[in-house]
């Protein structure tokens, strides 16, 4: 998979999970894909920022969905502003 294909597939994964985050007043944006396309940096936004379960959402929701689209991704990190 080329870097461009990785980016497109990560965006598709985020589009899949975004409605769930938005229904709770949050959102997510892609910041970067690094380390030879194995590390994704995202930023949780809105209600997700202060949510007590955002790490669980990140791991079991966001990371799992991204890995479904791009199996080579090893880690998804939330970068706080």
C-alpha positions in Angstrom: 0.0 0.0 0.0 1.4 3.4 -1.0 1.5 6.3 1.5 -1.3 7.9 -0.4 -3.4 4.7 -0.2 -2.7 4.5 3.6 -3.8 8.1 4.1 -7.0 7.6 2.1 -7.9 4.4 4.0 -7.2 6.1 7.4 -9.5 8.9 6.3 -12.2 6.3 5.4 -11.8 4.7 8.8 -12.2 8.1 10.5 -15.3 8.8 8.4 -16.7 5.5 9.6 -16.2 6.4 13.3 -16.8 10.1 13.1 -20.7 9.9 13.4 -20.4 8.1 16.7 -18.1 10.7 18.1 -20.3 13.5 16.7 -23.4 12.1 18.3 -21.7 12.6 21.7 -20.6 16.1 20.8 -17.1 15.2 19.8 -15.0 14.8 16.6 -11.6 13.6 15.4 -9.1 14.9 12.9 -6.1 13.3 11.3 -2.8 15.1 12.1 -0.2 12.9 10.5 0.9 9.4 9.5 4.5 8.7 10.5 7.2 6.0 11.0 6.9 4.4 7.6 3.1 4.4 7.7 2.8 2.6 11.0 1.9 5.4 13.4 -1.2 7.6 13.1 -1.6 10.8 15.1 -5.1 12.1 15.6 -6.7 14.8 17.7 -9.9 14.2 19.5 -12.1 17.3 19.6 -15.1 18.8 21.3 -16.7 16.7 24.1 -14.1 13.9 23.4 -11.3 16.1 24.9 -12.4 16.0 28.5 -14.2 12.7 28.3 -13.1 10.2 30.9 -13.3 7.3 28.5 -11.5 8.9 25.6 -8.5 6.5 25.9 -10.9 3.5 25.6 -12.6 5.2 22.6 -9.2 5.7 21.0 -8.0 2.1 21.5 -11.2 0.1 21.0 -13.0 2.3 18.6 -10.6 4.5 16.6 -7.5 2.3 16.5 -9.5 -0.9 15.8 -11.3 0.7 13.0 -8.2 2.2 11.4 -6.4 -1.2 11.6 -9.4 -2.8 9.9 -8.7 -0.5 6.9 -4.9 -0.4 7.2 -3.5 -3.5 9.0 0.0 -2.2 8.9 -0.8 0.5 11.4 0.7 -0.4 14.8 -0.3 2.6 16.9 -2.8 5.4 17.1 -1.9 8.4 19.3 -4.2 11.2 20.4 -2.2 14.5 20.3 -3.7 17.1 22.6 -3.5 20.7 21.7 
